[in-house]
């Protein structure tokens, strides 16, 4: 099967949910469009009424609405009209009770994501309005390192990871109040048939759009902006059949990061990220444009990134693959085609098995069949940088019909077996493995 046919087959499996023609205006349930009063209960009531009616659309009209945690229900669309905004509470207590979620690839019970769904199907978050998580240097973000006199997440993070390594039952991994693990913004968990379209997402406490263990996900025309710590844009984790298209990213971490669980917990669940299409997006600031990992212990396969534009001196890498022998995982069939990089800071193509812990574990990562074609790039430190293990070299790396200009170092290849370069130009020099 050709790559285009494989991609088209994946797209045919992804359908956008359709909702009954029933509308539930949140102001009719008491929501305050002036932004003065808390509207959590009223917005949730509109969602619940739509659900109980057999499906429909809960609508936020023009105005500012203040809210705590919201939960989407099956067959319900939450529509944020142009000129409408939800400003989410900066009080952690407004994200209780705890829910089943993941923190950096590990399951636990923690503060609810700002917008959450669990085992729902046919759900949507749409409209030209704004979702503002209100993370800032005084709220949520200081928990990363304990700045501004606030506690750090370090103790809780270490405790969670240690629980996972000991296989402590998830029911006993209870955090939330009195703990300091930040929630993510939008998280459907074990859901099917999801649409997130046109909304603007700002300033999440942590990862911004984070579907977990979901199938059939469309993220279309979303603007994701946030420069706090770990404010990744879209992170499909252990998801199948996903399309991310026509989005704008300007983030404090990876723009898009494909994940599948961390270490022992990722291997316990053992569900890969697969059949993910990333096309026609614009990426500004971030650690990576299209990133695979590092929480990738469940593996990944069939990633298509095509027609994306990356342009920022604060974008570290264009294509980034990161794992190690603590994470493990099989990473294969990653296709990076017809992408344009107008500026960036570090590596254009980076495959890194020395990420964080390096070769300190017993779970050999496998990275194979990475194809880059028709890439045009300007700027950066490295053109292609691969740091792999001698006991697990990268195989099937192929870079063709591409032009990489303005890099300080054309290539650093550590443990790459039989790479294929064809009509590849770096800083004007041709690299053609068939002629070597």
Wavefront OBJ file of the C-alpha trace (Angstrom):
o trace
v 0.000 0.000 0.000
v 1.354 3.445 -0.917
v 1.714 6.098 1.768
v -1.079 8.188 0.274
v -3.426 5.220 0.256
v -2.540 4.392 3.842
v -3.173 7.999 4.876
v -6.489 8.102 2.996
v -7.556 4.857 4.619
v -6.954 6.383 8.059
v -8.889 9.531 7.121
v -11.859 7.445 5.961
v -12.068 5.925 9.430
v -12.288 9.334 11.121
v -15.818 10.710 11.130
v -16.968 13.975 12.695
v -19.810 13.629 15.223
v -23.226 15.067 14.333
v -25.667 16.301 16.968
v -29.457 16.573 17.193
v -30.880 20.022 16.457
v -31.524 20.925 20.078
v -29.989 24.063 21.575
v -29.477 24.859 25.244
v -28.373 28.437 25.934
v -26.397 28.498 29.167
v -27.814 31.901 30.126
v -31.266 30.306 30.321
v -29.862 28.176 33.122
v -28.526 31.191 35.006
v -25.022 31.621 33.548
v -23.713 35.157 34.035
v -22.352 36.646 30.791
v -20.884 39.622 32.671
v -18.165 37.459 34.189
v -18.994 38.565 37.713
v -20.605 35.425 39.094
v -19.444 31.836 38.900
v -21.298 30.015 36.106
v -19.964 26.497 36.550
v -23.266 24.956 37.700
v -25.274 26.710 34.988
v -22.964 25.663 32.148
v -22.871 22.104 33.470
v -26.673 22.062 33.766
v -27.016 23.031 30.094
v -24.628 20.186 29.149
v -26.532 17.745 31.359
v -29.929 18.813 29.976
v -28.667 18.289 26.426
v -27.407 14.846 27.399
v -30.661 13.860 29.107
v -32.644 15.017 26.062
v -30.739 12.545 23.924
v -28.155 14.974 22.630
v -27.806 18.549 21.455
v -25.697 21.697 21.738
v -25.022 23.723 24.857
v -24.324 27.283 23.686
v -22.322 30.046 25.314
v -23.394 33.356 23.723
v -21.239 36.463 23.578
v -19.914 37.442 26.986
v -17.464 36.380 29.664
v -18.269 33.371 31.829
v -16.349 32.238 34.889
v -16.153 28.522 35.535
v -14.496 25.681 37.351
v -14.243 22.130 36.024
v -16.730 21.120 33.320
v -17.586 17.600 32.138
v -18.740 16.829 28.604
v -21.341 14.089 28.112
v -22.143 11.757 25.221
v -23.914 13.266 22.209
v -23.322 16.825 23.438
v -21.553 19.702 21.715
v -20.337 22.639 23.804
v -20.325 25.635 21.452
v -18.470 28.822 22.390
v -19.751 31.580 20.121
v -17.494 34.262 18.700
v -17.118 36.947 21.329
v -17.705 34.464 24.138
v -15.018 33.432 26.605
v -14.775 31.067 29.541
v -12.261 32.185 32.132
v -11.445 29.200 34.280
v -10.946 29.493 38.000
v -7.445 29.831 39.402
v -8.548 28.098 42.623
v -7.481 24.410 42.661
v -10.482 23.537 44.857
v -12.731 24.233 41.869
v -11.291 21.125 40.165
v -12.413 18.677 42.819
v -13.490 15.948 43.282
v -10.535 14.132 41.751
v -10.982 12.151 38.543
v -9.113 9.392 36.739
v -6.505 11.086 34.586
v -2.871 10.869 33.512
v 0.019 13.006 34.677
v 3.020 12.805 32.344
v 1.917 9.402 31.098
v 1.020 7.849 34.481
v -2.534 7.131 35.661
v -3.790 8.570 38.928
v -6.692 10.362 40.556
v -5.990 14.073 40.489
v -7.553 17.464 40.004
v -10.023 17.363 37.146
v -8.867 18.746 33.825
v -10.605 22.055 33.159
v -12.803 20.371 30.530
v -13.073 16.611 31.002
v -14.997 13.669 29.574
v -14.860 10.027 30.604
v -16.042 7.080 28.525
v -18.212 9.371 26.417
v -18.892 9.185 22.704
v -19.910 11.784 20.134
v -18.677 14.889 21.923
v -17.543 18.258 20.612
v -16.039 21.536 21.715
v -16.573 24.115 18.974
v -16.949 27.795 18.105
v -14.880 30.907 17.531
v -14.796 31.784 21.209
v -12.003 31.571 23.782
v -11.142 29.161 26.576
v -8.743 30.800 29.022
v -7.121 28.563 31.624
v -5.617 31.622 33.346
v -2.381 29.906 34.180
v 0.257 32.509 34.973
v 3.324 33.202 37.091
v 1.189 33.268 40.253
v -1.301 30.460 39.510
v -0.577 26.834 38.517
v 2.722 27.471 36.721
v 4.779 28.034 39.914
v 4.059 24.424 40.941
v 6.526 23.264 38.295
v 9.565 24.473 40.234
v 8.192 25.968 43.430
v 8.577 29.603 42.405
v 6.885 32.666 43.935
v 6.908 31.018 47.342
v 4.595 28.208 46.212
v 5.191 24.471 46.674
v 6.869 22.434 43.940
v 5.399 19.397 42.193
v 8.680 17.501 42.619
v 7.757 15.505 45.725
v 4.353 14.458 44.366
v 5.731 13.702 40.914
v 8.418 11.452 42.378
v 5.843 9.737 44.605
v 3.518 9.068 41.665
v 6.261 7.654 39.483
v 7.471 5.439 42.333
v 3.911 4.131 42.842
v 3.682 3.260 39.177
v 6.977 1.381 39.237
v 5.720 -0.652 42.205
v 2.407 -1.275 40.396
v 0.386 0.329 43.169
v -3.296 0.051 42.126
v -4.476 3.199 40.359
v -7.328 3.560 42.871
v -4.705 4.136 45.551
v -2.821 6.816 43.607
v -4.837 9.696 45.027
v -3.561 13.240 44.744
v -5.557 16.446 44.292
v -6.078 18.636 47.350
v -2.884 19.094 49.329
v -0.802 17.997 46.359
v 0.732 19.920 43.500
v 0.331 18.056 40.227
v -1.173 20.452 37.701
v -4.244 19.415 35.701
v -4.392 19.513 31.924
v -6.888 21.705 30.071
v -9.053 19.660 27.671
v -9.007 15.913 28.276
v -11.383 13.320 26.878
v -10.446 10.037 28.584
v -11.430 6.691 27.026
v -13.788 8.462 24.619
v -14.811 7.961 20.996
v -15.788 10.308 18.168
v -14.447 13.645 19.351
v -14.386 17.018 17.590
v -12.488 20.077 18.843
v -12.904 22.854 16.284
v -12.129 26.569 15.913
v -11.790 27.474 19.582
v -8.883 29.472 20.991
v -7.192 27.804 23.973
v -5.036 29.972 26.231
v -2.750 29.523 29.232
v -3.412 26.023 30.474
v -1.978 24.952 33.820
v -0.102 22.255 31.854
v -0.738 20.223 28.642
v -3.492 21.957 26.712
v -5.392 19.497 24.469
v -4.785 15.970 25.745
v -7.004 13.121 24.522
v -6.104 9.859 26.287
v -7.014 6.320 25.205
v -9.439 7.760 22.670
v -10.441 6.747 19.163
v -11.579 8.905 16.269
v -10.388 12.399 17.238
v -10.470 15.544 15.085
v -8.738 18.755 16.148
v -9.428 21.337 13.450
v -8.689 25.060 13.245
v -7.825 25.415 16.921
v -5.511 28.175 18.139
v -3.411 27.030 21.090
v -1.292 29.615 22.916
v 0.442 29.345 26.273
v 4.013 29.946 27.400
v 3.995 28.368 30.822
v 6.008 25.261 31.750
v 4.889 22.060 29.982
v 2.189 23.907 28.043
v 2.269 21.509 25.083
v -0.330 22.211 22.407
v -1.989 18.913 21.412
v -0.854 15.623 22.975
v -2.745 12.567 21.689
v -1.782 9.814 24.121
v -2.479 6.146 23.366
v -5.044 7.295 20.817
v -6.042 5.735 17.497
v -7.256 7.508 14.360
v -6.513 11.171 15.005
v -6.332 14.152 12.662
v -4.855 17.502 13.747
v -5.236 20.088 10.988
v -5.301 23.822 10.275
v -4.279 24.667 13.844
v -2.011 27.445 15.128
v 0.486 26.700 17.893
v 2.545 29.096 20.004
v 3.616 27.212 23.105
v 6.031 26.933 26.003
v 6.678 23.273 25.173
v 6.070 20.923 22.223
v 3.453 22.080 19.734
v 2.265 18.527 19.086
v 3.574 15.608 21.157
v 2.414 12.063 20.437
v 2.586 9.869 23.555
v 1.626 6.406 24.846
v 2.346 6.234 28.576
v 5.422 6.405 30.749
v 7.664 3.526 31.829
v 5.998 0.716 33.830
v 2.568 2.342 33.637
v 2.778 2.712 29.874
v 3.769 -0.933 29.562
v 0.960 -1.987 31.936
v -1.681 -0.377 29.732
v 0.298 -1.164 26.563
v -1.788 0.778 24.055
v 0.150 2.541 21.289
v -0.513 5.852 19.644
v -1.367 5.022 16.048
v -2.831 6.359 12.826
v -2.262 10.056 13.503
v -2.352 12.673 10.739
v -0.868 16.116 11.350
v -1.395 18.420 8.392
v -1.460 22.064 7.374
v -0.734 23.464 10.815
v 1.276 26.569 11.716
v 3.812 26.245 14.505
v 5.583 29.135 16.207
v 7.339 28.874 19.589
v 7.867 25.462 21.192
v 10.412 22.794 22.092
v 9.365 20.751 19.065
v 7.009 21.178 16.136
v 6.058 17.518 15.698
v 7.355 15.448 18.623
v 7.117 11.724 19.341
v 7.667 10.955 23.033
v 9.129 10.921 25.504
v 6.280 9.163 27.359
v 6.129 6.544 24.616
v 6.402 3.190 26.407
v 3.284 1.838 24.677
v 4.830 2.492 21.278
v 3.783 4.505 18.246
v 3.103 3.744 14.591
v 1.758 5.366 11.474
v 2.312 9.090 12.002
v 1.877 11.348 8.967
v 3.003 14.984 9.271
v 2.472 16.844 6.006
v 2.152 20.423 4.789
v 2.991 22.052 8.123
v 4.670 25.465 8.407
v 7.134 26.085 11.227
v 8.560 29.549 11.726
v 10.063 30.906 14.916
v 13.574 31.498 16.231
v 12.168 30.117 19.497
v 11.146 26.785 17.965
v 13.805 24.309 19.069
v 13.194 21.409 16.659
v 11.017 20.558 13.662
v 10.738 16.742 13.874
v 11.697 15.407 17.297
v 11.725 11.782 18.438
v 12.724 11.223 22.062
v 12.930 8.057 24.148
v 15.447 5.999 26.143
v 15.910 2.532 27.658
v 13.800 3.446 30.683
v 10.864 4.384 28.407
v 11.356 1.652 25.776
v 8.689 1.261 23.132
v 8.630 0.501 19.409
v 8.493 3.685 17.333
v 7.913 3.039 13.657
v 6.382 4.320 10.447
v 6.819 8.053 10.958
v 6.453 10.128 7.804
v 7.421 13.807 7.622
v 6.511 15.056 4.142
v 6.304 18.440 2.409
v 6.902 20.482 5.542
v 8.436 23.970 5.497
v 10.643 25.312 8.274
v 11.359 29.013 7.807
v 13.315 29.409 11.037
v 14.207 27.443 14.155
v 16.830 27.258 16.881
v 18.319 23.762 17.169
v 17.785 20.491 15.230
v 15.713 20.210 12.092
v 15.483 16.421 12.480
v 16.278 14.992 15.919
v 16.152 11.363 17.076
v 17.325 11.127 20.676
v 17.684 7.966 22.772
v 19.773 9.880 25.305
v 16.805 11.933 26.519
v 16.770 12.481 30.303
v 17.806 9.130 31.869
v 19.730 7.945 28.790
v 20.684 4.238 28.602
v 19.843 3.474 32.225
v 17.049 0.934 31.859
v 16.275 -2.554 30.631
v 13.733 -1.687 27.938
v 15.490 -1.285 24.636
v 13.724 1.293 22.472
v 13.275 0.480 18.797
v 13.164 3.341 16.282
v 12.684 2.402 12.653
v 11.235 3.496 9.352
v 11.438 7.273 9.615
v 10.931 8.948 6.247
v 11.483 12.640 5.527
v 10.617 13.867 2.038
v 10.404 17.284 0.359
v 11.464 19.176 3.471
v 12.533 22.790 3.082
v 14.276 24.294 6.074
v 16.331 27.359 6.979
v 18.350 27.923 10.146
v 19.224 25.932 13.224
v 22.230 24.262 14.798
v 21.955 20.742 13.312
v 20.421 19.510 10.079
v 20.040 15.859 11.144
v 21.044 14.685 14.615
v 20.617 11.076 15.712
v 21.795 9.852 19.128
v 21.012 6.128 19.317
v 22.482 3.108 21.134
v 24.979 0.702 19.629
v 22.719 -2.145 20.821
v 19.654 -0.538 19.205
v 20.616 1.525 16.159
v 18.038 3.498 14.220
v 17.068 1.631 11.048
v 15.111 2.691 8.003
v 15.992 6.392 8.200
v 15.351 7.910 4.786
v 15.660 11.590 3.788
v 14.853 12.436 0.175
v 14.317 15.442 -2.113
v 14.965 17.856 0.745
v 16.843 21.104 1.232
v 18.220 22.159 4.613
v 20.021 25.507 4.651
v 21.735 27.679 7.214
v 22.635 25.045 9.810
v 25.906 25.133 11.757
v 26.417 21.334 11.678
v 24.979 19.339 8.755
v 24.791 15.944 10.491
v 25.633 14.032 13.631
v 24.742 10.365 13.232
v 25.427 8.086 16.184
v 24.418 4.461 15.601
v 22.297 4.730 12.455
v 22.251 1.632 10.255
v 22.287 2.174 6.492
v 20.570 5.563 6.280
v 19.259 6.490 2.843
v 19.865 10.000 1.529
v 18.684 10.832 -1.964
v 18.757 14.297 -3.466
v 19.334 15.768 -0.015
v 21.085 19.135 0.119
v 22.439 20.578 3.361
v 24.033 24.032 3.163
v 24.255 23.518 -0.589
v 26.143 20.207 -0.387
v 24.483 17.138 -1.851
v 24.194 13.975 0.241
v 23.359 10.874 -1.771
v 23.966 7.508 -0.084
v 23.685 5.639 -3.393
v 26.809 7.414 -4.632
v 28.902 6.775 -1.537
l 1 2 3 4 5 6 7 8 9 10 11 12 13 14 15 16 17 18 19 20 21 22 23 24 25 26 27 28 29 30 31 32 33 34 35 36 37 38 39 40 41 42 43 44 45 46 47 48 49 50 51 52 53 54 55 56 57 58 59 60 61 62 63 64 65 66 67 68 69 70 71 72 73 74 75 76 77 78 79 80 81 82 83 84 85 86 87 88 89 90 91 92 93 94 95 96 97 98 99 100 101 102 103 104 105 106 107 108 109 110 111 112 113 114 115 116 117 118 119 120 121 122 123 124 125 126 127 128 129 130 131 132 133 134 135 136 137 138 139 140 141 142 143 144 145 146 147 148 149 150 151 152 153 154 155 156 157 158 159 160 161 162 163 164 165 166 167 168 169 170 171 172 173 174 175 176 177 178 179 180 181 182 183 184 185 186 187 188 189 190 191 192 193 194 195 196 197 198 199 200 201 202 203 204 205 206 207 208 209 210 211 212 213 214 215 216 217 218 219 220 221 222 223 224 225 226 227 228 229 230 231 232 233 234 235 236 237 238 239 240 241 242 243 244 245 246 247 248 249 250 251 252 253 254 255 256 257 258 259 260 261 262 263 264 265 266 267 268 269 270 271 272 273 274 275 276 277 278 279 280 281 282 283 284 285 286 287 288 289 290 291 292 293 294 295 296 297 298 299 300 301 302 303 304 305 306 307 308 309 310 311 312 313 314 315 316 317 318 319 320 321 322 323 324 325 326 327 328 329 330 331 332 333 334 335 336 337 338 339 340 341 342 343 344 345 346 347 348 349 350 351 352 353 354 355 356 357 358 359 360 361 362 363 364 365 366 367 368 369 370 371 372 373 374 375 376 377 378 379 380 381 382 383 384 385 386 387 388 389 390 391 392 393 394 395 396 397 398 399 400 401 402 403 404 405 406 407 408 409 410 411 412 413 414 415 416 417 418 419 420 421 422 423 424 425 426 427 428 429 430 431 432 433 434 435 436
